[in-house]
Amino acid sequence: GEFVKRHGFAELPASETSAAPVLRAEPGVTVPNNLPERRRTHVTRTGLEAELTRYLLDDKHRIVSLDGRGGIGKTRLATEVCQRIAVDPSAGARFGFMLWMSARDVDLTAAGPKPVRQDLVTLEDALRFILRAYDPGAAVEKMTGQELRAAFTDACTALHPLLIFDNFETFAEPEKLHRELDELAPHLTKILITSRHRDYRGDFPIAVGGMNEAESRELILHEAR
């Protein structure tokens, strides 16, 4: 930003999971989305992927969370399952759009932790991001907090989106953010959270642990290629 340039600090790079509030609807894609690209070395985790898909497509579990320690594969799991739904004409009909939001401030790389720019911090940041995707012409910067909340509810009522919050624990006041999303999101809106912490009530948690033996062998084969 301008402060960074003015004072000569090195601006942090964007996270590998950052996304713009621009919905793409390419040929073969059923659900407009801004999802990160699928990893070429994805290791199939059959049980977890089936469980997550089931809960995302039902009408009961409005807020679903993937819980597990850092680097265990929550983001990759969320990306893979959401990308599959986005290109499935039957499953994809459940959502008007999918929107990926990341509050990540550190990327875990083979060389170690890498600090990155945190694009979203507060509830208002997230609501503006969602509304820019829903209506690129909306004057979201001029909206009050109450107007943002009302517009968010209207957008969700109209299109039943799937909203993905990656690295939820790095948002400011994540417990408060979770509570407000739970109160604001209307029926048929689905929210998927990835988080290292299990401190949020009112959602349906899926524990993401280590790989089983077959999955570990598949990972080793991928890495050896």
MDAnalysis code that builds the backbone (N, CA, C; Angstrom):
import MDAnalysis as mda
import numpy as np

u = mda.Universe.empty(675, n_residues=225, atom_resindex=np.repeat(np.arange(225), 3), trajectory=True)
u.add_TopologyAttr("name", ["N", "CA", "C"] * 225)
u.add_TopologyAttr("resid", np.arange(1, 226))
u.add_TopologyAttr("resname", ["GLY", "GLU", "PHE", "VAL", "LYS", "ARG", "HIS", "GLY", "PHE", "ALA", "GLU", "LEU", "PRO", "ALA", "SER", "GLU", "THR", "SER", "ALA", "ALA", "PRO", "VAL", "LEU", "ARG", "ALA", "GLU", "PRO", "GLY", "VAL", "THR", "VAL", "PRO", "ASN", "ASN", "LEU", "PRO", "GLU", "ARG", "ARG", "ARG", "THR", "HIS", "VAL", "THR", "ARG", "THR", "GLY", "LEU", "GLU", "ALA", "GLU", "LEU", "THR", "ARG", "TYR", "LEU", "LEU", "ASP", "ASP", "LYS", "HIS", "ARG", "ILE", "VAL", "SER", "LEU", "ASP", "GLY", "ARG", "GLY", "GLY", "ILE", "GLY", "LYS", "THR", "ARG", "LEU", "ALA", "THR", "GLU", "VAL", "CYS", "GLN", "ARG", "ILE", "ALA", "VAL", "ASP", "PRO", "SER", "ALA", "GLY", "ALA", "ARG", "PHE", "GLY", "PHE", "MET", "LEU", "TRP", "MET", "SER", "ALA", "ARG", "ASP", "VAL", "ASP", "LEU", "THR", "ALA", "ALA", "GLY", "PRO", "LYS", "PRO", "VAL", "ARG", "GLN", "ASP", "LEU", "VAL", "THR", "LEU", "GLU", "ASP", "ALA", "LEU", "ARG", "PHE", "ILE", "LEU", "ARG", "ALA", "TYR", "ASP", "PRO", "GLY", "ALA", "ALA", "VAL", "GLU", "LYS", "MET", "THR", "GLY", "GLN", "GLU", "LEU", "ARG", "ALA", "ALA", "PHE", "THR", "ASP", "ALA", "CYS", "THR", "ALA", "LEU", "HIS", "PRO", "LEU", "LEU", "ILE", "PHE", "ASP", "ASN", "PHE", "GLU", "THR", "PHE", "ALA", "GLU", "PRO", "GLU", "LYS", "LEU", "HIS", "ARG", "GLU", "LEU", "ASP", "GLU", "LEU", "ALA", "PRO", "HIS", "LEU", "THR", "LYS", "ILE", "LEU", "ILE", "THR", "SER", "ARG", "HIS", "ARG", "ASP", "TYR", "ARG", "GLY", "ASP", "PHE", "PRO", "ILE", "ALA", "VAL", "GLY", "GLY", "MET", "ASN", "GLU", "ALA", "GLU", "SER", "ARG", "GLU", "LEU", "ILE", "LEU", "HIS", "GLU", "ALA", "ARG"])
u.atoms.positions = np.array([
    [0.818, -1.196, 0.000],
    [0.000, 0.000, 0.000],
    [0.852, 1.246, 0.000],
    [0.224, 2.431, 0.087],
    [0.961, 3.693, 0.051],
    [1.876, 3.854, 1.254],
    [1.433, 3.411, 2.442],
    [2.266, 3.520, 3.642],
    [3.554, 2.718, 3.454],
    [3.404, 1.519, 2.884],
    [4.569, 0.664, 2.659],
    [5.546, 1.333, 1.709],
    [5.037, 1.893, 0.600],
    [5.899, 2.543, -0.383],
    [6.567, 3.780, 0.191],
    [5.812, 4.571, 0.951],
    [6.321, 5.830, 1.478],
    [7.477, 5.600, 2.446],
    [7.400, 4.551, 3.235],
    [8.405, 4.323, 4.263],
    [9.467, 3.300, 3.856],
    [9.375, 2.818, 2.631],
    [10.431, 1.970, 2.118],
    [10.438, 0.543, 2.630],
    [9.336, 0.080, 3.205],
    [9.279, -1.298, 3.667],
    [9.024, -2.232, 2.484],
    [9.476, -3.442, 2.631],
    [9.212, -4.435, 1.589],
    [7.779, -4.939, 1.752],
    [6.985, -4.803, 0.706],
    [5.594, -5.260, 0.782],
    [5.553, -6.781, 0.721],
    [4.766, -7.384, 1.590],
    [4.675, -8.832, 1.623],
    [3.979, -9.357, 0.373],
    [4.385, -10.517, -0.118],
    [3.708, -11.108, -1.281],
    [2.339, -11.642, -0.897],
    [1.511, -11.839, -1.909],
    [0.201, -12.437, -1.668],
    [0.369, -13.906, -1.316],
    [-0.579, -14.424, -0.546],
    [-0.569, -15.846, -0.212],
    [-0.895, -16.674, -1.449],
    [-0.418, -17.916, -1.452],
    [-0.759, -18.821, -2.548],
    [-2.246, -19.150, -2.569],
    [-2.946, -18.831, -1.472],
    [-4.387, -19.087, -1.417],
    [-5.216, -17.819, -1.607],
    [-4.565, -16.686, -1.899],
    [-5.320, -15.441, -2.107],
    [-6.196, -15.553, -3.343],
    [-7.301, -14.835, -3.333],
    [-8.206, -14.840, -4.477],
    [-8.849, -13.465, -4.610],
    [-9.180, -13.098, -5.831],
    [-9.854, -11.823, -6.084],
    [-11.368, -12.041, -6.058],
    [-12.142, -10.976, -5.753],
    [-13.608, -11.110, -5.745],
    [-14.191, -11.063, -7.152],
    [-13.667, -11.910, -8.021],
    [-14.112, -11.964, -9.415],
    [-14.562, -13.388, -9.709],
    [-15.830, -13.558, -10.029],
    [-16.383, -14.883, -10.286],
    [-16.152, -15.284, -11.736],
    [-15.581, -16.471, -11.940],
    [-15.330, -16.991, -13.283],
    [-16.372, -18.041, -13.624],
    [-16.781, -18.034, -14.862],
    [-17.733, -19.049, -15.337],
    [-17.227, -19.559, -16.681],
    [-16.210, -20.396, -16.640],
    [-15.575, -20.902, -17.843],
    [-16.365, -22.089, -18.401],
    [-16.114, -22.448, -19.669],
    [-16.801, -23.619, -20.239],
    [-16.571, -24.861, -19.383],
    [-17.634, -25.584, -19.121],
    [-17.539, -26.789, -18.311],
    [-17.711, -26.555, -16.821],
    [-17.809, -25.287, -16.424],
    [-17.982, -24.948, -15.008],
    [-19.451, -24.631, -14.756],
    [-20.058, -25.349, -13.833],
    [-21.472, -25.140, -13.516],
    [-21.678, -23.956, -12.586],
    [-20.781, -23.790, -11.604],
    [-20.945, -22.767, -10.576],
    [-19.884, -21.675, -10.748],
    [-20.270, -20.427, -11.008],
    [-19.270, -19.348, -11.055],
    [-18.491, -19.309, -9.737],
    [-17.174, -19.122, -9.830],
    [-16.355, -19.190, -8.627],
    [-15.026, -18.464, -8.807],
    [-14.312, -18.308, -7.704],
    [-12.950, -17.759, -7.726],
    [-11.989, -18.710, -7.014],
    [-12.271, -20.005, -7.071],
    [-11.509, -20.993, -6.323],
    [-10.052, -21.052, -6.776],
    [-9.143, -21.340, -5.841],
    [-7.752, -21.585, -6.239],
    [-7.681, -22.776, -7.187],
    [-6.635, -22.816, -7.991],
    [-6.475, -23.924, -8.931],
    [-6.223, -25.226, -8.180],
    [-6.668, -26.318, -8.771],
    [-6.433, -27.634, -8.172],
    [-4.950, -27.978, -8.261],
    [-4.456, -28.634, -7.233],
    [-3.061, -29.055, -7.211],
    [-2.868, -30.297, -8.079],
    [-1.811, -30.300, -8.860],
    [-1.538, -31.442, -9.730],
    [-1.163, -32.685, -8.915],
    [-0.647, -32.468, -7.704],
    [-0.189, -33.595, -6.884],
    [-1.186, -33.932, -5.772],
    [-2.459, -33.662, -6.013],
    [-3.453, -33.944, -4.989],
    [-3.497, -35.431, -4.652],
    [-3.480, -35.741, -3.360],
    [-3.608, -37.113, -2.889],
    [-5.067, -37.327, -2.473],
    [-5.725, -38.283, -3.092],
    [-7.136, -38.541, -2.810],
    [-7.310, -39.049, -1.384],
    [-8.210, -38.395, -0.652],
    [-8.552, -38.832, 0.708],
    [-10.036, -39.177, 0.692],
    [-10.307, -40.388, 0.242],
    [-11.653, -40.807, -0.141],
    [-12.696, -40.554, 0.939],
    [-12.428, -40.989, 2.155],
    [-13.412, -40.843, 3.222],
    [-13.707, -39.391, 3.551],
    [-12.665, -38.598, 3.722],
    [-12.855, -37.177, 4.058],
    [-13.545, -36.432, 2.930],
    [-13.155, -36.716, 1.686],
    [-13.751, -36.015, 0.554],
    [-15.236, -36.349, 0.418],
    [-15.598, -37.602, 0.629],
    [-17.010, -37.998, 0.551],
    [-17.807, -37.359, 1.680],
    [-17.244, -37.334, 2.888],
    [-17.940, -36.747, 4.028],
    [-18.160, -35.246, 3.816],
    [-17.111, -34.544, 3.386],
    [-17.239, -33.099, 3.166],
    [-18.251, -32.808, 2.062],
    [-18.195, -33.557, 0.979],
    [-19.147, -33.345, -0.120],
    [-20.581, -33.522, 0.373],
    [-20.803, -34.554, 1.149],
    [-22.155, -34.833, 1.654],
    [-22.692, -33.679, 2.494],
    [-21.872, -33.135, 3.381],
    [-22.347, -32.080, 4.262],
    [-22.468, -30.733, 3.548],
    [-21.668, -30.527, 2.522],
    [-21.799, -29.281, 1.764],
    [-23.075, -29.255, 0.929],
    [-23.506, -30.401, 0.487],
    [-24.664, -30.444, -0.409],
    [-25.996, -30.612, 0.309],
    [-25.962, -30.906, 1.624],
    [-27.247, -31.050, 2.306],
    [-27.810, -29.682, 2.707],
    [-29.013, -29.686, 3.251],
    [-29.668, -28.438, 3.663],
    [-29.678, -28.269, 5.179],
    [-28.917, -29.085, 5.887],
    [-28.980, -29.077, 7.343],
    [-27.792, -28.382, 7.997],
    [-26.596, -28.710, 7.551],
    [-25.392, -28.218, 8.227],
    [-24.924, -26.929, 7.545],
    [-25.370, -25.804, 8.072],
    [-25.116, -24.528, 7.393],
    [-23.656, -24.114, 7.460],
    [-23.008, -24.319, 8.614],
    [-21.593, -23.975, 8.755],
    [-20.813, -25.259, 9.033],
    [-19.944, -25.615, 8.099],
    [-19.118, -26.813, 8.215],
    [-17.674, -26.367, 8.407],
    [-16.959, -27.036, 9.307],
    [-15.561, -26.660, 9.530],
    [-14.640, -27.853, 9.335],
    [-13.495, -27.584, 8.702],
    [-12.410, -28.553, 8.610],
    [-11.388, -28.154, 9.663],
    [-11.199, -29.019, 10.649],
    [-10.337, -28.696, 11.781],
    [-9.108, -29.590, 11.775],
    [-7.944, -28.995, 12.037],
    [-6.720, -29.789, 12.109],
    [-5.514, -28.886, 12.204],
    [-4.381, -29.467, 12.555],
    [-3.170, -28.673, 12.723],
    [-2.700, -28.092, 11.392],
    [-1.838, -27.080, 11.474],
    [-1.315, -26.444, 10.275],
    [-0.555, -27.416, 9.395],
    [-0.782, -27.352, 8.084],
    [-0.072, -28.190, 7.132],
    [-0.630, -29.588, 6.967],
    [-1.760, -29.896, 7.606],
    [-2.309, -31.252, 7.556],
    [-3.095, -31.512, 6.267],
    [-3.465, -30.438, 5.529],
    [-4.142, -30.627, 4.251],
    [-5.564, -30.103, 4.180],
    [-5.947, -29.220, 5.105],
    [-7.328, -28.702, 5.119],
    [-7.622, -27.883, 3.866],
    [-6.696, -26.994, 3.487],
    [-6.926, -26.124, 2.328],
    [-7.000, -26.937, 1.044],
    [-6.115, -27.902, 0.885],
    [-6.141, -28.743, -0.318],
    [-7.430, -29.555, -0.394],
    [-7.866, -30.068, 0.742],
    [-9.115, -30.834, 0.778],
    [-10.292, -29.956, 0.373],
    [-10.364, -28.753, 0.937],
    [-11.458, -27.836, 0.606],
    [-11.427, -27.455, -0.870],
    [-10.239, -27.160, -1.383],
    [-10.107, -26.774, -2.793],
    [-10.569, -27.890, -3.712],
    [-10.103, -29.109, -3.465],
    [-10.419, -30.242, -4.331],
    [-11.916, -30.525, -4.352],
    [-12.535, -30.582, -3.189],
    [-13.965, -30.903, -3.124],
    [-14.803, -29.795, -3.772],
    [-14.468, -28.545, -3.487],
    [-15.235, -27.440, -4.078],
    [-15.058, -27.387, -5.589],
    [-13.847, -27.658, -6.083],
    [-13.633, -27.673, -7.535],
    [-14.458, -28.775, -8.201],
    [-14.577, -29.912, -7.565],
    [-15.384, -30.995, -8.137],
    [-16.853, -30.610, -8.202],
    [-17.351, -30.012, -7.123],
    [-18.750, -29.591, -7.111],
    [-18.999, -28.542, -8.191],
    [-18.032, -27.651, -8.390],
    [-18.204, -26.547, -9.343],
    [-18.385, -27.018, -10.781],
    [-17.859, -28.191, -11.114],
    [-17.964, -28.687, -12.490],
    [-18.988, -29.816, -12.623],
    [-19.690, -30.114, -11.545],
    [-20.696, -31.178, -11.555],
    [-22.080, -30.558, -11.780],
    [-22.705, -30.801, -12.935],
    [-23.999, -30.158, -13.223],
    [-25.071, -30.450, -12.179],
    [-25.063, -31.658, -11.604],
    [-26.075, -32.021, -10.621],
    [-25.769, -31.384, -9.262],
    [-24.576, -31.630, -8.742],
    [-24.208, -31.088, -7.428],
    [-24.112, -29.570, -7.466],
    [-23.578, -29.039, -8.550],
    [-23.372, -27.599, -8.649],
    [-24.656, -26.790, -8.670],
    [-25.761, -27.427, -9.028],
    [-27.036, -26.717, -9.061],
    [-27.465, -26.242, -7.677],
    [-26.819, -26.757, -6.644],
    [-27.145, -26.375, -5.262],
    [-26.761, -24.928, -4.961],
    [-25.746, -24.384, -5.688],
    [-25.199, -23.066, -5.355],
    [-25.266, -22.093, -6.532],
    [-25.549, -20.823, -6.194],
    [-25.528, -19.781, -7.211],
    [-24.125, -19.326, -7.533],
    [-23.239, -19.357, -6.543],
    [-21.815, -19.088, -6.775],
    [-21.017, -19.612, -5.588],
    [-19.711, -19.771, -5.806],
    [-18.785, -20.151, -4.747],
    [-17.741, -19.051, -4.618],
    [-17.450, -18.680, -3.372],
    [-16.484, -17.604, -3.171],
    [-15.454, -18.017, -2.127],
    [-14.193, -17.956, -2.537],
    [-13.069, -18.318, -1.675],
    [-12.496, -17.059, -1.042],
    [-12.336, -17.080, 0.287],
    [-11.728, -15.965, 1.023],
    [-10.660, -16.503, 1.947],
    [-9.502, -15.853, 1.955],
    [-8.412, -16.333, 2.801],
    [-7.900, -15.208, 3.684],
    [-7.732, -15.529, 4.962],
    [-7.124, -14.578, 5.905],
    [-5.706, -15.016, 6.246],
    [-5.135, -15.882, 5.448],
    [-3.817, -16.452, 5.753],
    [-2.758, -15.359, 5.833],
    [-1.889, -15.440, 6.831],
    [-0.775, -14.510, 6.968],
    [0.584, -15.196, 6.878],
    [0.571, -16.535, 6.787],
    [1.803, -17.310, 6.629],
    [1.516, -18.490, 5.716],
    [2.338, -18.665, 4.666],
    [2.265, -19.859, 3.834],
    [3.272, -20.878, 4.366],
    [2.863, -22.125, 4.470],
    [3.779, -23.187, 4.880],
    [4.401, -23.795, 3.635],
    [5.695, -23.572, 3.441],
    [6.392, -24.041, 2.246],
    [7.438, -25.080, 2.629],
    [8.003, -25.739, 1.611],
    [9.040, -26.735, 1.863],
    [10.264, -26.110, 2.529],
    [10.471, -24.808, 2.280],
    [11.620, -24.108, 2.862],
    [11.320, -23.540, 4.245],
    [10.067, -23.693, 4.694],
    [9.690, -23.173, 5.999],
    [8.580, -22.146, 5.897],
    [8.132, -21.584, 7.038],
    [7.059, -20.584, 7.028],
    [7.448, -19.332, 6.240],
    [6.499, -18.818, 5.447],
    [6.748, -17.639, 4.613],
    [5.664, -16.601, 4.909],
    [6.026, -15.459, 5.543],
    [5.022, -14.417, 5.809],
    [4.427, -13.891, 4.503],
    [3.108, -13.702, 4.483],
    [2.425, -13.205, 3.292],
    [1.440, -12.110, 3.685],
    [0.983, -11.380, 2.694],
    [0.051, -10.281, 2.918],
    [-1.322, -10.819, 3.303],
    [-1.880, -10.301, 4.376],
    [-3.214, -10.706, 4.814],
    [-4.231, -9.749, 4.208],
    [-5.046, -10.253, 3.285],
    [-5.969, -9.398, 2.542],
    [-7.279, -9.134, 3.278],
    [-7.748, -10.096, 4.055],
    [-9.012, -9.956, 4.764],
    [-8.762, -10.131, 6.252],
    [-9.341, -9.230, 7.059],
    [-9.093, -9.270, 8.496],
    [-10.395, -9.269, 9.291],
    [-11.316, -8.376, 8.948],
    [-12.530, -8.170, 9.734],
    [-13.775, -8.699, 9.026],
    [-14.883, -8.728, 9.752],
    [-16.170, -9.093, 9.155],
    [-16.508, -8.150, 8.014],
    [-16.283, -6.851, 8.213],
    [-16.603, -5.879, 7.166],
    [-15.775, -6.126, 5.909],
    [-14.495, -6.507, 6.083],
    [-13.661, -6.869, 4.930],
    [-14.319, -8.006, 4.146],
    [-14.740, -9.030, 4.871],
    [-15.342, -10.199, 4.227],
    [-16.655, -9.841, 3.531],
    [-17.496, -9.045, 4.184],
    [-18.781, -8.674, 3.578],
    [-18.576, -7.849, 2.313],
    [-17.622, -6.919, 2.340],
    [-17.335, -6.128, 1.132],
    [-16.827, -7.021, 0.004],
    [-15.976, -7.961, 0.335],
    [-15.440, -8.904, -0.656],
    [-16.574, -9.685, -1.305],
    [-17.480, -10.199, -0.493],
    [-18.611, -10.977, -1.005],
    [-19.506, -10.116, -1.889],
    [-19.787, -8.906, -1.454],
    [-20.696, -8.039, -2.212],
    [-20.059, -7.545, -3.504],
    [-18.734, -7.381, -3.529],
    [-18.058, -7.018, -4.788],
    [-18.194, -8.146, -5.805],
    [-18.104, -9.380, -5.329],
    [-18.263, -10.523, -6.234],
    [-19.701, -10.610, -6.736],
    [-20.648, -10.392, -5.846],
    [-22.069, -10.481, -6.198],
    [-22.477, -9.360, -7.149],
    [-21.985, -8.144, -6.899],
    [-22.324, -6.976, -7.722],
    [-21.094, -6.083, -7.835],
    [-20.273, -6.264, -8.887],
    [-19.036, -5.489, -9.026],
    [-19.251, -3.978, -9.005],
    [-20.454, -3.526, -9.302],
    [-20.728, -2.090, -9.328],
    [-21.205, -1.529, -7.998],
    [-21.355, -2.371, -6.995],
    [-21.869, -1.910, -5.700],
    [-20.865, -0.998, -5.005],
    [-21.367, 0.091, -4.438],
    [-20.509, 1.067, -3.743],
    [-20.293, 0.613, -2.300],
    [-19.589, -0.491, -2.142],
    [-19.487, -1.112, -0.831],
    [-18.676, -0.274, 0.161],
    [-17.734, 0.539, -0.338],
    [-16.903, 1.336, 0.565],
    [-17.733, 2.398, 1.291],
    [-18.860, 2.780, 0.715],
    [-19.699, 3.820, 1.311],
    [-20.768, 3.246, 2.239],
    [-20.881, 1.932, 2.281],
    [-21.938, 1.315, 3.087],
    [-21.562, 1.294, 4.562],
    [-22.553, 1.519, 5.401],
    [-22.363, 1.367, 6.844],
    [-22.348, -0.122, 7.190],
    [-21.964, -0.432, 8.413],
    [-21.970, -1.824, 8.838],
    [-23.335, -2.452, 8.718],
    [-24.366, -1.720, 9.081],
    [-25.732, -2.245, 8.996],
    [-26.144, -2.476, 7.551],
    [-25.756, -1.554, 6.658],
    [-26.079, -1.708, 5.234],
    [-25.343, -2.906, 4.635],
    [-24.092, -3.120, 5.041],
    [-23.330, -4.271, 4.559],
    [-24.014, -5.576, 4.967],
    [-24.449, -5.635, 6.197],
    [-25.093, -6.845, 6.700],
    [-26.395, -7.132, 5.960],
    [-27.183, -6.080, 5.729],
    [-28.461, -6.253, 5.023],
    [-28.231, -6.687, 3.579],
    [-27.247, -6.072, 2.916],
    [-26.951, -6.420, 1.520],
    [-26.420, -7.844, 1.421],
    [-25.626, -8.256, 2.395],
    [-25.110, -9.628, 2.430],
    [-26.254, -10.628, 2.526],
    [-27.175, -10.389, 3.422],
    [-28.309, -11.295, 3.594],
    [-29.144, -11.365, 2.319],
    [-29.357, -10.219, 1.667],
    [-30.128, -10.193, 0.411],
    [-29.422, -11.003, -0.674],
    [-28.106, -10.840, -0.792],
    [-27.346, -11.561, -1.819],
    [-27.402, -13.063, -1.587],
    [-27.267, -13.462, -0.325],
    [-27.307, -14.899, -0.002],
    [-28.693, -15.485, -0.229],
    [-29.731, -14.717, 0.067],
    [-31.100, -15.177, -0.161],
    [-31.358, -15.375, -1.647],
    [-30.776, -14.502, -2.471],
    [-31.019, -14.557, -3.913],
    [-30.303, -15.724, -4.589],
    [-29.068, -16.047, -4.145],
    [-28.251, -16.986, -4.913],
    [-27.718, -18.196, -4.137],
    [-28.007, -18.317, -2.864],
    [-27.573, -19.494, -2.091],
    [-26.109, -19.850, -2.351],
    [-25.174, -19.013, -1.958],
    [-23.767, -19.286, -2.259],
    [-23.129, -20.295, -1.318],
    [-21.976, -20.793, -1.738],
    [-21.059, -21.506, -0.858],
    [-19.899, -20.551, -0.591],
    [-19.721, -20.176, 0.669],
    [-18.679, -19.221, 1.059],
    [-17.607, -19.970, 1.831],
    [-16.364, -19.895, 1.350],
    [-15.265, -20.618, 1.978],
    [-14.334, -19.624, 2.658],
    [-14.124, -19.813, 3.964],
    [-13.222, -18.969, 4.757],
    [-12.004, -19.808, 5.142],
    [-10.899, -19.601, 4.425],
    [-9.681, -20.368, 4.683],
    [-8.864, -19.692, 5.782],
    [-8.263, -20.502, 6.655],
    [-7.488, -19.974, 7.782],
    [-8.329, -19.036, 8.648],
    [-9.474, -19.531, 9.047],
    [-10.446, -18.704, 9.771],
    [-9.885, -18.131, 11.067],
    [-8.978, -18.851, 11.714],
    [-8.468, -18.398, 13.012],
    [-7.628, -17.128, 12.912],
    [-7.194, -16.755, 11.695],
    [-6.381, -15.544, 11.558],
    [-7.203, -14.295, 11.256],
    [-8.521, -14.435, 11.104],
    [-9.374, -13.250, 11.070],
    [-9.357, -12.595, 12.449],
    [-9.591, -11.287, 12.488],
    [-9.727, -10.602, 13.772],
    [-10.995, -11.103, 14.470],
    [-10.893, -11.429, 15.730],
    [-12.030, -11.887, 16.538],
    [-12.821, -12.997, 15.827],
    [-12.187, -14.138, 15.573],
    [-12.873, -15.198, 14.820],
    [-14.133, -15.720, 15.495],
    [-14.153, -15.752, 16.832],
    [-15.368, -16.220, 17.509],
    [-16.545, -15.296, 17.211],
    [-16.286, -13.980, 17.252],
    [-17.337, -13.009, 16.938],
    [-17.749, -13.111, 15.472],
    [-16.782, -13.271, 14.584],
    [-17.079, -13.407, 13.158],
    [-17.946, -14.637, 12.913],
    [-17.603, -15.743, 13.545],
    [-18.388, -16.959, 13.396],
    [-19.824, -16.745, 13.867],
    [-19.969, -16.087, 14.998],
    [-21.301, -15.841, 15.561],
    [-22.132, -14.954, 14.630],
    [-21.527, -13.927, 14.073],
    [-22.268, -13.017, 13.184],
    [-22.642, -13.717, 11.881],
    [-21.739, -14.501, 11.323],
    [-22.070, -15.239, 10.107],
    [-23.227, -16.193, 10.355],
    [-23.211, -16.831, 11.510],
    [-24.280, -17.766, 11.865],
    [-25.619, -17.042, 11.967],
    [-25.591, -15.810, 12.458],
    [-26.824, -15.036, 12.610],
    [-27.293, -14.436, 11.285],
    [-26.345, -14.048, 10.422],
    [-26.694, -13.313, 9.206],
    [-27.054, -14.222, 8.027],
    [-26.374, -15.360, 7.905],
    [-26.548, -16.199, 6.719],
    [-27.926, -16.838, 6.698],
    [-28.698, -16.615, 5.642],
    [-30.041, -17.211, 5.573],
    [-29.989, -18.688, 5.211],
    [-31.136, -19.332, 5.307],
    [-31.265, -20.744, 4.965],
    [-30.779, -20.987, 3.541],
    [-30.111, -22.111, 3.331],
    [-29.545, -22.582, 2.070],
    [-28.209, -21.928, 1.722],
    [-27.788, -20.921, 2.488],
    [-26.409, -20.457, 2.364],
    [-25.525, -21.475, 3.079],
    [-24.407, -21.816, 2.477],
    [-23.489, -22.768, 3.097],
    [-22.139, -22.079, 3.315],
    [-21.570, -22.302, 4.495],
    [-20.279, -21.708, 4.853],
    [-19.320, -22.825, 5.229],
    [-18.143, -22.815, 4.597],
    [-17.097, -23.785, 4.902],
    [-15.911, -23.043, 5.504],
    [-15.463, -23.504, 6.658],
    [-14.351, -22.900, 7.389],
    [-13.203, -23.898, 7.463],
    [-11.969, -23.433, 7.235],
    [-10.803, -24.244, 7.598],
    [-10.127, -23.532, 8.763],
    [-9.740, -24.295, 9.773],
    [-9.187, -23.674, 10.973],
    [-8.324, -24.638, 11.760],
    [-7.319, -24.091, 12.433],
    [-6.486, -24.891, 13.339],
    [-7.146, -25.030, 14.705],
    [-8.144, -24.199, 14.969],
    [-8.753, -24.177, 16.295],
    [-10.205, -24.633, 16.233],
    [-10.646, -25.243, 17.292],
    [-12.034, -25.722, 17.369],
    [-12.758, -24.951, 18.475],
    [-12.784, -23.626, 18.335],
    [-13.341, -22.775, 19.388],
    [-14.662, -22.133, 18.985],
    [-15.302, -22.644, 17.944],
    [-16.502, -21.998, 17.424],
    [-17.689, -22.942, 17.575],
    [-18.769, -22.441, 18.122],
    [-19.955, -23.260, 18.346],
    [-20.966, -23.074, 17.211],
    [-21.820, -24.069, 17.065],
    [-22.920, -23.937, 16.114],
    [-22.603, -24.437, 14.733],
    [-21.406, -25.043, 14.515],
    [-21.101, -25.569, 13.195],
    [-20.951, -27.083, 13.265],
    [-20.668, -27.708, 12.117],
    [-20.456, -29.147, 12.082],
    [-18.990, -29.407, 11.779],
    [-18.245, -29.955, 12.736],
    [-16.801, -30.121, 12.534],
    [-16.440, -31.440, 11.855],
    [-15.465, -31.372, 10.967],
    [-14.850, -32.554, 10.373],
    [-13.367, -32.506, 10.736],
    [-12.900, -33.481, 11.475],
    [-11.502, -33.514, 11.901],
    [-10.633, -34.019, 10.750],
    [-9.598, -33.262, 10.420],
    [-8.647, -33.644, 9.372],
    [-7.351, -34.061, 10.060],
    [-7.074, -35.351, 10.023],
    [-5.865, -35.868, 10.654],
    [-4.842, -36.303, 9.622],
    [-3.880, -37.099, 10.063],
    [-2.846, -37.580, 9.157],
    [-3.377, -38.585, 8.156],
    [-2.587, -38.845, 7.118],
    [-2.992, -39.774, 6.066],
    [-2.904, -41.212, 6.551],
    [-3.756, -42.062, 5.979],
    [-3.633, -43.483, 6.253],
    [-2.513, -44.065, 5.393],
    [-2.290, -45.360, 5.513],
    [-1.140, -45.975, 4.831],
    [-1.233, -45.850, 3.312],
    [-2.419, -46.082, 2.749],
    [-2.585, -46.006, 1.296],
    [-2.362, -44.583, 0.795],
    [-2.888, -43.612, 1.524],
    [-2.711, -42.210, 1.136],
    [-1.248, -41.798, 1.231],
    [-0.562, -42.276, 2.254],
    [0.857, -41.959, 2.412],
    [1.674, -42.526, 1.251],
    [1.355, -43.748, 0.833],
    [2.067, -44.345, -0.300],
    [1.835, -43.536, -1.567],
    [0.586, -43.080, -1.765],
    [0.280, -42.272, -2.950],
    [1.072, -40.977, -2.936],
    [1.200, -40.349, -1.769],
    [1.971, -39.113, -1.651],
    [3.430, -39.365, -1.987],
    [3.987, -40.447, -1.496],
    [5.395, -40.761, -1.772],
    [5.614, -40.969, -3.257],
    [4.680, -41.655, -3.918],
    [4.797, -41.871, -5.362],
    [4.727, -40.555, -6.122],
    [3.832, -39.646, -5.700],
    [3.730, -38.335, -6.349],
    [5.044, -37.577, -6.216],
    [5.610, -37.578, -5.009],
    [6.827, -36.809, -4.753],
    [8.021, -37.398, -5.495],
    [7.977, -38.697, -5.763],
    [9.114, -39.357, -6.429],
    [9.130, -39.120, -7.946],
    [8.014, -38.636, -8.473],
    [7.939, -38.434, -9.929],
    [8.665, -37.172, -10.372],
])
